């Protein structure tokens, strides 16, 4: 059986691209994947493909998310950012959502106890 040929353009991913991504992560306060794609001169989809195919690159992208999240949360807590805008950024870029939980406890004939817990990004305290 003949070896399967790869179709399409060869990948631009190499050690140099990985090093550029690491340097970008170190230099940027609020790094995004879109900014990295522009810096590396590749399409955003290429960033996703490289993430899926290269564990080292995937680790850098996860660090970027963590750094972005921490920077936005700290900015909201210190007043650098409007808390509502910070909430929007965390929701739009990282998929974070405000969440309310309802806990119901039944204590027999005595009655019903309901506890509301609201998770609010403005109460976020980084470790």
Backbone as XML, in Angstrom:
<?xml version="1.0"?>
<chain id="A" units="angstrom">
  <residue number="1" name="UNK">
    <atom name="N" x="0.844" y="-1.169" z="0.000"/>
    <atom name="CA" x="0.000" y="0.000" z="0.000"/>
    <atom name="C" x="0.896" y="1.241" z="0.000"/>
  </residue>
  <residue number="2" name="UNK">
    <atom name="N" x="0.593" y="2.189" z="-0.830"/>
    <atom name="CA" x="1.394" y="3.405" z="-0.955"/>
    <atom name="C" x="1.163" y="4.308" z="0.250"/>
  </residue>
  <residue number="3" name="UNK">
    <atom name="N" x="2.207" y="5.051" z="0.618"/>
    <atom name="CA" x="2.104" y="5.993" z="1.739"/>
    <atom name="C" x="1.141" y="7.116" z="1.367"/>
  </residue>
  <residue number="4" name="UNK">
    <atom name="N" x="0.377" y="7.560" z="2.337"/>
    <atom name="CA" x="-0.594" y="8.622" z="2.106"/>
    <atom name="C" x="0.139" y="9.959" z="1.984"/>
  </residue>
  <residue number="5" name="UNK">
    <atom name="N" x="-0.133" y="10.679" z="0.890"/>
    <atom name="CA" x="0.501" y="11.972" z="0.678"/>
    <atom name="C" x="-0.260" y="13.057" z="1.413"/>
  </residue>
  <residue number="6" name="UNK">
    <atom name="N" x="0.485" y="14.002" z="1.963"/>
    <atom name="CA" x="-0.145" y="15.146" z="2.600"/>
    <atom name="C" x="-0.608" y="16.102" z="1.522"/>
  </residue>
  <residue number="7" name="UNK">
    <atom name="N" x="-1.777" y="16.673" z="1.742"/>
    <atom name="CA" x="-2.355" y="17.604" z="0.798"/>
    <atom name="C" x="-2.310" y="18.996" z="1.415"/>
  </residue>
  <residue number="8" name="UNK">
    <atom name="N" x="-2.048" y="20.001" z="0.590"/>
    <atom name="CA" x="-2.060" y="21.378" z="1.084"/>
    <atom name="C" x="-0.662" y="21.922" z="1.281"/>
  </residue>
  <residue number="9" name="UNK">
    <atom name="N" x="-0.651" y="23.148" z="1.725"/>
    <atom name="CA" x="0.605" y="23.856" z="1.946"/>
    <atom name="C" x="1.306" y="23.305" z="3.186"/>
  </residue>
  <residue number="10" name="UNK">
    <atom name="N" x="2.630" y="23.205" z="3.145"/>
    <atom name="CA" x="3.359" y="22.740" z="4.335"/>
    <atom name="C" x="3.196" y="23.737" z="5.492"/>
  </residue>
  <residue number="11" name="UNK">
    <atom name="N" x="3.220" y="23.230" z="6.711"/>
    <atom name="CA" x="3.056" y="24.087" z="7.877"/>
    <atom name="C" x="4.253" y="25.023" z="8.060"/>
  </residue>
  <residue number="12" name="UNK">
    <atom name="N" x="3.989" y="26.200" z="8.582"/>
    <atom name="CA" x="5.049" y="27.147" z="8.916"/>
    <atom name="C" x="5.553" y="26.913" z="10.334"/>
  </residue>
  <residue number="13" name="UNK">
    <atom name="N" x="4.898" y="26.010" z="11.056"/>
    <atom name="CA" x="5.264" y="25.789" z="12.455"/>
    <atom name="C" x="6.651" y="25.165" z="12.556"/>
  </residue>
  <residue number="14" name="UNK">
    <atom name="N" x="7.473" y="25.759" z="13.402"/>
    <atom name="CA" x="8.810" y="25.234" z="13.689"/>
    <atom name="C" x="9.267" y="25.821" z="15.024"/>
  </residue>
  <residue number="15" name="UNK">
    <atom name="N" x="10.482" y="25.516" z="15.422"/>
    <atom name="CA" x="11.004" y="25.999" z="16.710"/>
    <atom name="C" x="11.042" y="27.518" z="16.754"/>
  </residue>
  <residue number="16" name="UNK">
    <atom name="N" x="11.330" y="28.167" z="15.651"/>
    <atom name="CA" x="11.370" y="29.625" z="15.612"/>
    <atom name="C" x="9.998" y="30.214" z="15.943"/>
  </residue>
  <residue number="17" name="UNK">
    <atom name="N" x="8.934" y="29.619" z="15.399"/>
    <atom name="CA" x="7.579" y="30.092" z="15.698"/>
    <atom name="C" x="7.260" y="29.899" z="17.184"/>
  </residue>
  <residue number="18" name="UNK">
    <atom name="N" x="7.677" y="28.769" z="17.735"/>
    <atom name="CA" x="7.471" y="28.503" z="19.155"/>
    <atom name="C" x="8.217" y="29.543" z="19.997"/>
  </residue>
  <residue number="19" name="UNK">
    <atom name="N" x="9.448" y="29.840" z="19.637"/>
    <atom name="CA" x="10.235" y="30.847" z="20.361"/>
    <atom name="C" x="9.613" y="32.237" z="20.258"/>
  </residue>
  <residue number="20" name="UNK">
    <atom name="N" x="9.092" y="32.585" z="19.083"/>
    <atom name="CA" x="8.429" y="33.875" z="18.910"/>
    <atom name="C" x="7.180" y="33.953" z="19.788"/>
  </residue>
  <residue number="21" name="UNK">
    <atom name="N" x="6.453" y="32.851" z="19.878"/>
    <atom name="CA" x="5.248" y="32.823" z="20.718"/>
    <atom name="C" x="5.618" y="33.001" z="22.189"/>
  </residue>
  <residue number="22" name="UNK">
    <atom name="N" x="6.698" y="32.342" z="22.638"/>
    <atom name="CA" x="7.154" y="32.488" z="24.021"/>
    <atom name="C" x="7.554" y="33.931" z="24.311"/>
  </residue>
  <residue number="23" name="UNK">
    <atom name="N" x="8.281" y="34.537" z="23.384"/>
    <atom name="CA" x="8.721" y="35.921" z="23.552"/>
    <atom name="C" x="7.518" y="36.859" z="23.605"/>
  </residue>
  <residue number="24" name="UNK">
    <atom name="N" x="6.532" y="36.625" z="22.740"/>
    <atom name="CA" x="5.313" y="37.425" z="22.728"/>
    <atom name="C" x="4.609" y="37.340" z="24.081"/>
  </residue>
  <residue number="25" name="UNK">
    <atom name="N" x="4.512" y="36.131" z="24.634"/>
    <atom name="CA" x="3.870" y="35.926" z="25.927"/>
    <atom name="C" x="4.582" y="36.711" z="27.022"/>
  </residue>
  <residue number="26" name="UNK">
    <atom name="N" x="5.904" y="36.719" z="26.990"/>
    <atom name="CA" x="6.688" y="37.441" z="27.999"/>
    <atom name="C" x="6.515" y="38.952" z="27.893"/>
  </residue>
  <residue number="27" name="UNK">
    <atom name="N" x="6.358" y="39.475" z="26.677"/>
    <atom name="CA" x="6.347" y="40.914" z="26.455"/>
    <atom name="C" x="4.976" y="41.561" z="26.618"/>
  </residue>
  <residue number="28" name="UNK">
    <atom name="N" x="3.907" y="40.834" z="26.381"/>
    <atom name="CA" x="2.565" y="41.416" z="26.389"/>
    <atom name="C" x="1.895" y="41.283" z="27.753"/>
  </residue>
  <residue number="29" name="UNK">
    <atom name="N" x="1.212" y="42.347" z="28.185"/>
    <atom name="CA" x="0.461" y="42.298" z="29.439"/>
    <atom name="C" x="-0.860" y="41.552" z="29.268"/>
  </residue>
  <residue number="30" name="UNK">
    <atom name="N" x="-1.534" y="41.804" z="28.150"/>
    <atom name="CA" x="-2.826" y="41.177" z="27.875"/>
    <atom name="C" x="-2.776" y="40.487" z="26.515"/>
  </residue>
  <residue number="31" name="UNK">
    <atom name="N" x="-2.031" y="39.370" z="26.434"/>
    <atom name="CA" x="-1.876" y="38.715" z="25.132"/>
    <atom name="C" x="-3.140" y="38.000" z="24.686"/>
  </residue>
  <residue number="32" name="UNK">
    <atom name="N" x="-3.442" y="38.102" z="23.402"/>
    <atom name="CA" x="-4.568" y="37.353" z="22.833"/>
    <atom name="C" x="-4.054" y="36.491" z="21.686"/>
  </residue>
  <residue number="33" name="UNK">
    <atom name="N" x="-4.821" y="35.479" z="21.363"/>
    <atom name="CA" x="-4.449" y="34.595" z="20.260"/>
    <atom name="C" x="-4.469" y="35.361" z="18.950"/>
  </residue>
  <residue number="34" name="UNK">
    <atom name="N" x="-5.383" y="36.307" z="18.826"/>
    <atom name="CA" x="-5.474" y="37.096" z="17.599"/>
    <atom name="C" x="-4.220" y="37.947" z="17.408"/>
  </residue>
  <residue number="35" name="UNK">
    <atom name="N" x="-3.747" y="38.559" z="18.492"/>
    <atom name="CA" x="-2.517" y="39.348" z="18.421"/>
    <atom name="C" x="-1.332" y="38.464" z="18.048"/>
  </residue>
  <residue number="36" name="UNK">
    <atom name="N" x="-1.295" y="37.266" z="18.606"/>
    <atom name="CA" x="-0.213" y="36.330" z="18.286"/>
    <atom name="C" x="-0.238" y="35.955" z="16.814"/>
  </residue>
  <residue number="37" name="UNK">
    <atom name="N" x="-1.419" y="35.725" z="16.266"/>
    <atom name="CA" x="-1.539" y="35.383" z="14.844"/>
    <atom name="C" x="-0.975" y="36.511" z="13.980"/>
  </residue>
  <residue number="38" name="UNK">
    <atom name="N" x="-1.292" y="37.756" z="14.332"/>
    <atom name="CA" x="-0.760" y="38.898" z="13.586"/>
    <atom name="C" x="0.758" y="38.952" z="13.716"/>
  </residue>
  <residue number="39" name="UNK">
    <atom name="N" x="1.257" y="38.760" z="14.940"/>
    <atom name="CA" x="2.703" y="38.806" z="15.187"/>
    <atom name="C" x="3.438" y="37.727" z="14.384"/>
  </residue>
  <residue number="40" name="UNK">
    <atom name="N" x="2.843" y="36.539" z="14.293"/>
    <atom name="CA" x="3.481" y="35.425" z="13.581"/>
    <atom name="C" x="3.163" y="35.435" z="12.084"/>
  </residue>
  <residue number="41" name="UNK">
    <atom name="N" x="2.279" y="36.355" z="11.679"/>
    <atom name="CA" x="1.870" y="36.487" z="10.276"/>
    <atom name="C" x="1.222" y="35.211" z="9.741"/>
  </residue>
  <residue number="42" name="UNK">
    <atom name="N" x="0.282" y="34.702" z="10.555"/>
    <atom name="CA" x="-0.494" y="33.531" z="10.154"/>
    <atom name="C" x="-1.966" y="33.811" z="10.425"/>
  </residue>
  <residue number="43" name="UNK">
    <atom name="N" x="-2.822" y="32.988" z="9.857"/>
    <atom name="CA" x="-4.259" y="33.086" z="10.071"/>
    <atom name="C" x="-4.606" y="32.596" z="11.468"/>
  </residue>
  <residue number="44" name="UNK">
    <atom name="N" x="-5.687" y="33.128" z="12.035"/>
    <atom name="CA" x="-6.117" y="32.694" z="13.367"/>
    <atom name="C" x="-6.406" y="31.194" z="13.394"/>
  </residue>
  <residue number="45" name="UNK">
    <atom name="N" x="-6.963" y="30.640" z="12.322"/>
    <atom name="CA" x="-7.229" y="29.202" z="12.266"/>
    <atom name="C" x="-5.926" y="28.402" z="12.376"/>
  </residue>
  <residue number="46" name="UNK">
    <atom name="N" x="-4.866" y="28.958" z="11.824"/>
    <atom name="CA" x="-3.555" y="28.298" z="11.920"/>
    <atom name="C" x="-3.129" y="28.168" z="13.379"/>
  </residue>
  <residue number="47" name="UNK">
    <atom name="N" x="-3.408" y="29.193" z="14.177"/>
    <atom name="CA" x="-3.090" y="29.138" z="15.611"/>
    <atom name="C" x="-3.836" y="27.968" z="16.255"/>
  </residue>
  <residue number="48" name="UNK">
    <atom name="N" x="-5.118" y="27.801" z="15.905"/>
    <atom name="CA" x="-5.909" y="26.692" z="16.454"/>
    <atom name="C" x="-5.353" y="25.340" z="15.998"/>
  </residue>
  <residue number="49" name="UNK">
    <atom name="N" x="-4.965" y="25.261" z="14.728"/>
    <atom name="CA" x="-4.403" y="24.006" z="14.204"/>
    <atom name="C" x="-3.096" y="23.664" z="14.915"/>
  </residue>
  <residue number="50" name="UNK">
    <atom name="N" x="-2.243" y="24.661" z="15.105"/>
    <atom name="CA" x="-0.968" y="24.426" z="15.790"/>
    <atom name="C" x="-1.201" y="24.015" z="17.240"/>
  </residue>
  <residue number="51" name="UNK">
    <atom name="N" x="-2.206" y="24.617" z="17.856"/>
    <atom name="CA" x="-2.546" y="24.248" z="19.243"/>
    <atom name="C" x="-2.889" y="22.771" z="19.323"/>
  </residue>
  <residue number="52" name="UNK">
    <atom name="N" x="-3.710" y="22.300" z="18.367"/>
    <atom name="CA" x="-4.160" y="20.910" z="18.391"/>
    <atom name="C" x="-3.044" y="19.915" z="18.079"/>
  </residue>
  <residue number="53" name="UNK">
    <atom name="N" x="-2.059" y="20.341" z="17.287"/>
    <atom name="CA" x="-1.018" y="19.424" z="16.829"/>
    <atom name="C" x="0.271" y="19.484" z="17.643"/>
  </residue>
  <residue number="54" name="UNK">
    <atom name="N" x="0.438" y="20.532" z="18.465"/>
    <atom name="CA" x="1.720" y="20.735" z="19.151"/>
    <atom name="C" x="1.507" y="21.054" z="20.627"/>
  </residue>
  <residue number="55" name="UNK">
    <atom name="N" x="1.767" y="20.100" z="21.514"/>
    <atom name="CA" x="1.540" y="20.314" z="22.949"/>
    <atom name="C" x="2.298" y="21.518" z="23.522"/>
  </residue>
  <residue number="56" name="UNK">
    <atom name="N" x="3.526" y="21.759" z="23.068"/>
    <atom name="CA" x="4.294" y="22.905" z="23.576"/>
    <atom name="C" x="3.618" y="24.221" z="23.213"/>
  </residue>
  <residue number="57" name="UNK">
    <atom name="N" x="3.109" y="24.316" z="22.010"/>
    <atom name="CA" x="2.413" y="25.518" z="21.567"/>
    <atom name="C" x="1.095" y="25.666" z="22.330"/>
  </residue>
  <residue number="58" name="UNK">
    <atom name="N" x="0.408" y="24.558" z="22.549"/>
    <atom name="CA" x="-0.836" y="24.568" z="23.306"/>
    <atom name="C" x="-0.605" y="25.095" z="24.720"/>
  </residue>
  <residue number="59" name="UNK">
    <atom name="N" x="0.507" y="24.701" z="25.337"/>
    <atom name="CA" x="0.841" y="25.177" z="26.686"/>
    <atom name="C" x="1.030" y="26.694" z="26.707"/>
  </residue>
  <residue number="60" name="UNK">
    <atom name="N" x="1.661" y="27.229" z="25.689"/>
    <atom name="CA" x="1.848" y="28.677" z="25.605"/>
    <atom name="C" x="0.500" y="29.384" z="25.504"/>
  </residue>
  <residue number="61" name="UNK">
    <atom name="N" x="-0.401" y="28.847" z="24.693"/>
    <atom name="CA" x="-1.721" y="29.458" z="24.553"/>
    <atom name="C" x="-2.496" y="29.420" z="25.869"/>
  </residue>
  <residue number="62" name="UNK">
    <atom name="N" x="-2.356" y="28.341" z="26.625"/>
    <atom name="CA" x="-3.019" y="28.258" z="27.931"/>
    <atom name="C" x="-2.433" y="29.295" z="28.891"/>
  </residue>
  <residue number="63" name="UNK">
    <atom name="N" x="-1.120" y="29.477" z="28.855"/>
    <atom name="CA" x="-0.491" y="30.521" z="29.675"/>
    <atom name="C" x="-0.985" y="31.906" z="29.276"/>
  </residue>
  <residue number="64" name="UNK">
    <atom name="N" x="-1.185" y="32.110" z="27.979"/>
    <atom name="CA" x="-1.706" y="33.389" z="27.499"/>
    <atom name="C" x="-3.098" y="33.645" z="28.081"/>
  </residue>
  <residue number="65" name="UNK">
    <atom name="N" x="-3.957" y="32.635" z="28.062"/>
    <atom name="CA" x="-5.299" y="32.784" z="28.635"/>
    <atom name="C" x="-5.210" y="33.157" z="30.112"/>
  </residue>
  <residue number="66" name="UNK">
    <atom name="N" x="-4.365" y="32.439" z="30.852"/>
    <atom name="CA" x="-4.240" y="32.692" z="32.287"/>
    <atom name="C" x="-3.726" y="34.110" z="32.546"/>
  </residue>
  <residue number="67" name="UNK">
    <atom name="N" x="-2.740" y="34.537" z="31.783"/>
    <atom name="CA" x="-2.171" y="35.882" z="31.960"/>
    <atom name="C" x="-3.205" y="36.946" z="31.621"/>
  </residue>
  <residue number="68" name="UNK">
    <atom name="N" x="-3.954" y="36.751" z="30.547"/>
    <atom name="CA" x="-4.990" y="37.693" z="30.130"/>
    <atom name="C" x="-6.060" y="37.799" z="31.226"/>
  </residue>
  <residue number="69" name="UNK">
    <atom name="N" x="-6.526" y="36.649" z="31.693"/>
    <atom name="CA" x="-7.564" y="36.611" z="32.729"/>
    <atom name="C" x="-7.097" y="37.319" z="33.993"/>
  </residue>
  <residue number="70" name="UNK">
    <atom name="N" x="-5.894" y="37.012" z="34.441"/>
    <atom name="CA" x="-5.364" y="37.616" z="35.658"/>
    <atom name="C" x="-5.225" y="39.129" z="35.501"/>
  </residue>
  <residue number="71" name="UNK">
    <atom name="N" x="-4.724" y="39.586" z="34.367"/>
    <atom name="CA" x="-4.525" y="41.006" z="34.137"/>
    <atom name="C" x="-5.845" y="41.766" z="34.127"/>
  </residue>
  <residue number="72" name="UNK">
    <atom name="N" x="-6.851" y="41.217" z="33.464"/>
    <atom name="CA" x="-8.156" y="41.874" z="33.399"/>
    <atom name="C" x="-8.797" y="41.905" z="34.792"/>
  </residue>
  <residue number="73" name="UNK">
    <atom name="N" x="-8.753" y="40.789" z="35.509"/>
    <atom name="CA" x="-9.352" y="40.727" z="36.842"/>
    <atom name="C" x="-8.660" y="41.711" z="37.794"/>
  </residue>
  <residue number="74" name="UNK">
    <atom name="N" x="-7.338" y="41.747" z="37.772"/>
    <atom name="CA" x="-6.607" y="42.680" z="38.631"/>
    <atom name="C" x="-6.909" y="44.129" z="38.246"/>
  </residue>
  <residue number="75" name="UNK">
    <atom name="N" x="-7.024" y="44.390" z="36.945"/>
    <atom name="CA" x="-7.362" y="45.734" z="36.486"/>
    <atom name="C" x="-8.731" y="46.174" z="36.976"/>
  </residue>
  <residue number="76" name="UNK">
    <atom name="N" x="-9.678" y="45.253" z="37.010"/>
    <atom name="CA" x="-11.020" y="45.576" z="37.502"/>
    <atom name="C" x="-10.983" y="45.845" z="39.006"/>
  </residue>
  <residue number="77" name="UNK">
    <atom name="N" x="-10.203" y="45.050" z="39.737"/>
    <atom name="CA" x="-10.126" y="45.219" z="41.188"/>
    <atom name="C" x="-9.400" y="46.496" z="41.596"/>
  </residue>
  <residue number="78" name="UNK">
    <atom name="N" x="-8.417" y="46.899" z="40.819"/>
    <atom name="CA" x="-7.640" y="48.100" z="41.158"/>
    <atom name="C" x="-8.247" y="49.373" z="40.593"/>
  </residue>
  <residue number="79" name="UNK">
    <atom name="N" x="-9.271" y="49.239" z="39.755"/>
    <atom name="CA" x="-9.900" y="50.414" z="39.166"/>
    <atom name="C" x="-9.286" y="50.840" z="37.843"/>
  </residue>
  <residue number="80" name="UNK">
    <atom name="N" x="-8.296" y="50.099" z="37.360"/>
    <atom name="CA" x="-7.695" y="50.404" z="36.056"/>
    <atom name="C" x="-8.736" y="50.229" z="34.950"/>
  </residue>
  <residue number="81" name="UNK">
    <atom name="N" x="-9.612" y="49.239" z="35.112"/>
    <atom name="CA" x="-10.684" y="48.990" z="34.161"/>
    <atom name="C" x="-12.025" y="49.152" z="34.847"/>
  </residue>
  <residue number="82" name="UNK">
    <atom name="N" x="-12.997" y="49.581" z="34.107"/>
    <atom name="CA" x="-14.378" y="49.587" z="34.565"/>
    <atom name="C" x="-14.782" y="48.131" z="34.774"/>
  </residue>
  <residue number="83" name="UNK">
    <atom name="N" x="-15.384" y="47.824" z="35.907"/>
    <atom name="CA" x="-15.730" y="46.437" z="36.235"/>
    <atom name="C" x="-16.675" y="45.821" z="35.209"/>
  </residue>
  <residue number="84" name="UNK">
    <atom name="N" x="-17.614" y="46.618" z="34.701"/>
    <atom name="CA" x="-18.548" y="46.099" z="33.698"/>
    <atom name="C" x="-17.815" y="45.748" z="32.411"/>
  </residue>
  <residue number="85" name="UNK">
    <atom name="N" x="-16.869" y="46.602" z="32.023"/>
    <atom name="CA" x="-16.100" y="46.326" z="30.814"/>
    <atom name="C" x="-15.201" y="45.103" z="31.016"/>
  </residue>
  <residue number="86" name="UNK">
    <atom name="N" x="-14.608" y="44.978" z="32.189"/>
    <atom name="CA" x="-13.774" y="43.808" z="32.489"/>
    <atom name="C" x="-14.612" y="42.534" z="32.420"/>
  </residue>
  <residue number="87" name="UNK">
    <atom name="N" x="-15.828" y="42.605" z="32.942"/>
    <atom name="CA" x="-16.736" y="41.450" z="32.882"/>
    <atom name="C" x="-17.017" y="41.079" z="31.427"/>
  </residue>
  <residue number="88" name="UNK">
    <atom name="N" x="-17.250" y="42.104" z="30.594"/>
    <atom name="CA" x="-17.487" y="41.864" z="29.178"/>
    <atom name="C" x="-16.272" y="41.196" z="28.521"/>
  </residue>
  <residue number="89" name="UNK">
    <atom name="N" x="-15.075" y="41.720" z="28.795"/>
    <atom name="CA" x="-13.860" y="41.143" z="28.195"/>
    <atom name="C" x="-13.674" y="39.683" z="28.608"/>
  </residue>
  <residue number="90" name="UNK">
    <atom name="N" x="-13.852" y="39.391" z="29.874"/>
    <atom name="CA" x="-13.681" y="38.016" z="30.345"/>
    <atom name="C" x="-14.730" y="37.091" z="29.735"/>
  </residue>
  <residue number="91" name="UNK">
    <atom name="N" x="-15.919" y="37.609" z="29.541"/>
    <atom name="CA" x="-16.977" y="36.815" z="28.917"/>
    <atom name="C" x="-16.718" y="36.610" z="27.431"/>
  </residue>
  <residue number="92" name="UNK">
    <atom name="N" x="-16.379" y="37.690" z="26.734"/>
    <atom name="CA" x="-16.204" y="37.625" z="25.277"/>
    <atom name="C" x="-14.947" y="36.858" z="24.881"/>
  </residue>
  <residue number="93" name="UNK">
    <atom name="N" x="-13.846" y="37.072" z="25.579"/>
    <atom name="CA" x="-12.574" y="36.470" z="25.171"/>
    <atom name="C" x="-12.339" y="35.084" z="25.769"/>
  </residue>
  <residue number="94" name="UNK">
    <atom name="N" x="-12.815" y="34.864" z="26.984"/>
    <atom name="CA" x="-12.488" y="33.614" z="27.659"/>
    <atom name="C" x="-13.696" y="32.735" z="27.953"/>
  </residue>
  <residue number="95" name="UNK">
    <atom name="N" x="-14.878" y="33.212" z="27.594"/>
    <atom name="CA" x="-16.067" y="32.397" z="27.788"/>
    <atom name="C" x="-16.544" y="32.313" z="29.229"/>
  </residue>
  <residue number="96" name="UNK">
    <atom name="N" x="-16.025" y="33.170" z="30.105"/>
    <atom name="CA" x="-16.478" y="33.167" z="31.495"/>
    <atom name="C" x="-17.900" y="33.699" z="31.553"/>
  </residue>
  <residue number="97" name="UNK">
    <atom name="N" x="-18.689" y="33.164" z="32.452"/>
    <atom name="CA" x="-20.074" y="33.593" z="32.586"/>
    <atom name="C" x="-20.389" y="33.817" z="34.060"/>
  </residue>
  <residue number="98" name="UNK">
    <atom name="N" x="-21.240" y="34.794" z="34.313"/>
    <atom name="CA" x="-21.740" y="34.978" z="35.670"/>
    <atom name="C" x="-22.743" y="33.867" z="35.927"/>
  </residue>
  <residue number="99" name="UNK">
    <atom name="N" x="-22.699" y="33.324" z="37.117"/>
    <atom name="CA" x="-23.507" y="32.153" z="37.396"/>
    <atom name="C" x="-24.157" y="32.284" z="38.767"/>
  </residue>
  <residue number="100" name="UNK">
    <atom name="N" x="-25.408" y="31.952" z="38.844"/>
    <atom name="CA" x="-26.116" y="31.902" z="40.120"/>
    <atom name="C" x="-26.504" y="30.458" z="40.399"/>
  </residue>
  <residue number="101" name="UNK">
    <atom name="N" x="-26.331" y="30.057" z="41.638"/>
    <atom name="CA" x="-26.704" y="28.706" z="42.036"/>
    <atom name="C" x="-27.809" y="28.778" z="43.068"/>
  </residue>
  <residue number="102" name="UNK">
    <atom name="N" x="-28.740" y="27.872" z="42.979"/>
    <atom name="CA" x="-29.814" y="27.791" z="43.960"/>
    <atom name="C" x="-29.700" y="26.436" z="44.655"/>
  </residue>
  <residue number="103" name="UNK">
    <atom name="N" x="-29.616" y="26.483" z="45.970"/>
    <atom name="CA" x="-29.558" y="25.269" z="46.765"/>
    <atom name="C" x="-30.863" y="25.145" z="47.531"/>
  </residue>
  <residue number="104" name="UNK">
    <atom name="N" x="-31.475" y="23.999" z="47.453"/>
    <atom name="CA" x="-32.759" y="23.793" z="48.125"/>
    <atom name="C" x="-32.582" y="22.726" z="49.186"/>
  </residue>
  <residue number="105" name="UNK">
    <atom name="N" x="-33.017" y="23.054" z="50.385"/>
    <atom name="CA" x="-32.972" y="22.090" z="51.475"/>
    <atom name="C" x="-34.378" y="21.957" z="52.049"/>
  </residue>
  <residue number="106" name="UNK">
    <atom name="N" x="-34.827" y="20.739" z="52.205"/>
    <atom name="CA" x="-36.140" y="20.518" z="52.808"/>
    <atom name="C" x="-35.912" y="19.936" z="54.192"/>
  </residue>
  <residue number="107" name="UNK">
    <atom name="N" x="-36.483" y="20.579" z="55.177"/>
    <atom name="CA" x="-36.266" y="20.140" z="56.557"/>
    <atom name="C" x="-37.531" y="19.537" z="57.149"/>
  </residue>
  <residue number="108" name="UNK">
    <atom name="N" x="-38.244" y="18.810" z="56.352"/>
    <atom name="CA" x="-39.463" y="18.156" z="56.834"/>
    <atom name="C" x="-40.618" y="19.140" z="56.915"/>
  </residue>
  <residue number="109" name="UNK">
    <atom name="N" x="-41.348" y="19.106" z="58.020"/>
    <atom name="CA" x="-42.530" y="19.951" z="58.183"/>
    <atom name="C" x="-42.178" y="21.392" z="58.540"/>
  </residue>
  <residue number="110" name="UNK">
    <atom name="N" x="-40.931" y="21.651" z="58.860"/>
    <atom name="CA" x="-40.541" y="22.978" z="59.321"/>
    <atom name="C" x="-40.623" y="23.999" z="58.194"/>
  </residue>
  <residue number="111" name="UNK">
    <atom name="N" x="-40.218" y="23.646" z="56.990"/>
    <atom name="CA" x="-40.285" y="24.603" z="55.898"/>
    <atom name="C" x="-39.189" y="24.373" z="54.875"/>
  </residue>
  <residue number="112" name="UNK">
    <atom name="N" x="-38.962" y="25.370" z="54.129"/>
    <atom name="CA" x="-38.041" y="25.285" z="53.012"/>
    <atom name="C" x="-36.971" y="26.359" z="53.162"/>
  </residue>
  <residue number="113" name="UNK">
    <atom name="N" x="-35.735" y="25.985" z="52.963"/>
    <atom name="CA" x="-34.620" y="26.929" z="53.052"/>
    <atom name="C" x="-33.964" y="27.027" z="51.677"/>
  </residue>
  <residue number="114" name="UNK">
    <atom name="N" x="-33.842" y="28.243" z="51.169"/>
    <atom name="CA" x="-33.202" y="28.449" z="49.863"/>
    <atom name="C" x="-32.012" y="29.366" z="50.048"/>
  </residue>
  <residue number="115" name="UNK">
    <atom name="N" x="-30.899" y="28.975" z="49.450"/>
    <atom name="CA" x="-29.667" y="29.757" z="49.547"/>
    <atom name="C" x="-29.262" y="30.182" z="48.150"/>
  </residue>
  <residue number="116" name="UNK">
    <atom name="N" x="-29.023" y="31.486" z="47.940"/>
    <atom name="CA" x="-28.569" y="32.012" z="46.654"/>
    <atom name="C" x="-27.109" y="32.400" z="46.766"/>
  </residue>
  <residue number="117" name="UNK">
    <atom name="N" x="-26.308" y="31.875" z="45.865"/>
    <atom name="CA" x="-24.897" y="32.246" z="45.783"/>
    <atom name="C" x="-24.661" y="32.864" z="44.422"/>
  </residue>
  <residue number="118" name="UNK">
    <atom name="N" x="-24.145" y="34.062" z="44.379"/>
    <atom name="CA" x="-23.856" y="34.723" z="43.116"/>
    <atom name="C" x="-22.357" y="34.829" z="42.954"/>
  </residue>
  <residue number="119" name="UNK">
    <atom name="N" x="-21.878" y="34.336" z="41.829"/>
    <atom name="CA" x="-20.465" y="34.460" z="41.493"/>
    <atom name="C" x="-20.330" y="35.724" z="40.666"/>
  </residue>
  <residue number="120" name="UNK">
    <atom name="N" x="-19.541" y="36.665" z="41.148"/>
    <atom name="CA" x="-19.424" y="37.969" z="40.497"/>
    <atom name="C" x="-17.965" y="38.246" z="40.165"/>
  </residue>
  <residue number="121" name="UNK">
    <atom name="N" x="-17.636" y="38.531" z="38.901"/>
    <atom name="CA" x="-16.242" y="38.792" z="38.538"/>
    <atom name="C" x="-15.603" y="39.926" z="39.324"/>
  </residue>
  <residue number="122" name="UNK">
    <atom name="N" x="-16.400" y="40.887" z="39.804"/>
    <atom name="CA" x="-15.805" y="41.985" z="40.561"/>
    <atom name="C" x="-15.346" y="41.545" z="41.940"/>
  </residue>
  <residue number="123" name="UNK">
    <atom name="N" x="-15.793" y="40.352" z="42.392"/>
    <atom name="CA" x="-15.341" y="39.819" z="43.671"/>
    <atom name="C" x="-14.141" y="38.883" z="43.506"/>
  </residue>
  <residue number="124" name="UNK">
    <atom name="N" x="-13.687" y="38.719" z="42.292"/>
    <atom name="CA" x="-12.581" y="37.802" z="41.992"/>
    <atom name="C" x="-11.301" y="38.296" z="42.657"/>
  </residue>
  <residue number="125" name="UNK">
    <atom name="N" x="-10.616" y="37.392" z="43.341"/>
    <atom name="CA" x="-9.330" y="37.739" z="43.947"/>
    <atom name="C" x="-8.296" y="36.742" z="43.443"/>
  </residue>
  <residue number="126" name="UNK">
    <atom name="N" x="-7.324" y="37.212" z="42.645"/>
    <atom name="CA" x="-6.307" y="36.285" z="42.142"/>
    <atom name="C" x="-5.460" y="35.736" z="43.282"/>
  </residue>
  <residue number="127" name="UNK">
    <atom name="N" x="-4.968" y="34.530" z="43.074"/>
    <atom name="CA" x="-4.141" y="33.895" z="44.109"/>
    <atom name="C" x="-2.769" y="34.504" z="44.144"/>
  </residue>
</chain>
